[in-house]
Amino acid sequence: VIEVRFEKRDGTGVVSFQDDGEGMDEDTTHKAIKGGFTTKQHGTGLGLSICRHLLGAHGGTLTVESVKSEGTQVTVSFPAHR
């Protein structure tokens, strides 16, 4: 199950994605956003890294929080324009 939330906080758009999967330990979570790390046989490990870079170039952020055996939450924030 994936839950998606949208909200606006003080001129910032925030989108969060929460799953109820197996989660990641702290070391794996840290590696996942750096780039070049994957647990998949045919993956490149660039997805979160590229998203984080593109968001940063436009004044946004990407964070990942995960708890082993409980799930993962990815939160994207970006300046909200009219």
C-alpha positions as CSV (number, residue, x, y, z in Angstrom):
1,V,0.0,0.0,0.0
2,I,1.3,3.5,-0.9
3,E,-0.3,6.6,0.7
4,V,0.3,9.9,-1.1
5,R,-0.2,13.2,0.6
6,F,-0.2,16.7,-0.8
7,E,-0.1,19.9,1.3
8,K,1.1,23.5,1.2
9,R,3.2,24.8,4.1
10,D,4.2,28.5,4.2
11,G,4.6,28.9,0.4
12,T,6.1,25.4,0.0
13,G,4.4,22.5,-1.8
14,V,5.0,19.2,0.0
15,V,4.3,15.7,-1.5
16,S,4.9,12.6,0.7
17,F,4.8,9.0,-0.4
18,Q,4.5,6.5,2.5
19,D,4.6,2.7,1.9
20,D,4.1,-0.2,4.3
21,G,6.9,-2.3,2.8
22,E,9.9,-3.9,4.4
23,G,11.7,-0.6,5.0
24,M,15.5,0.0,5.0
25,D,18.1,0.3,7.8
26,E,19.8,3.6,8.3
27,D,22.9,2.8,6.2
28,T,20.8,1.6,3.2
29,T,18.6,4.7,3.5
30,H,21.7,7.0,3.4
31,K,23.2,5.1,0.4
32,A,19.9,5.2,-1.5
33,I,19.9,9.0,-1.9
34,K,23.6,9.3,-2.8
35,G,23.4,7.6,-6.2
36,G,25.0,4.5,-7.7
37,F,23.5,2.2,-5.0
38,T,20.9,-0.4,-5.8
39,T,19.6,-3.6,-4.3
40,K,18.1,-4.7,-7.7
41,Q,20.0,-7.0,-10.1
42,H,19.5,-4.7,-13.1
43,G,19.2,-1.3,-11.4
44,T,21.4,1.7,-11.7
45,G,20.7,3.3,-8.3
46,L,20.3,6.7,-9.9
47,G,16.5,7.4,-9.4
48,L,16.5,9.1,-6.1
49,S,19.8,10.8,-6.7
50,I,18.6,12.4,-9.9
51,C,15.3,13.5,-8.4
52,R,17.1,15.0,-5.4
53,H,19.5,16.9,-7.8
54,L,16.7,18.2,-10.0
55,L,14.7,19.3,-7.0
56,G,17.7,21.1,-5.5
57,A,18.3,23.0,-8.7
58,H,14.8,24.4,-8.4
59,G,14.9,25.2,-4.7
60,G,13.3,22.0,-3.5
61,T,14.4,19.0,-1.3
62,L,13.9,15.3,-1.2
63,T,14.2,13.3,2.0
64,V,13.9,9.6,2.8
65,E,12.9,8.2,6.2
66,S,12.7,4.5,6.7
67,V,12.3,2.0,9.5
68,K,13.2,-1.6,8.9
69,S,10.1,-3.8,8.8
70,E,7.8,-0.8,8.9
71,G,8.1,1.0,5.6
72,T,9.6,4.1,3.9
73,Q,8.5,7.7,3.5
74,V,9.9,9.9,0.7
75,T,9.0,13.6,1.0
76,V,9.5,16.1,-1.8
77,S,9.2,19.8,-1.1
78,F,9.4,22.7,-3.6
79,P,8.6,26.4,-3.7
80,A,4.9,26.9,-4.5
81,H,4.3,29.6,-7.1
82,R,1.0,31.1,-8.0
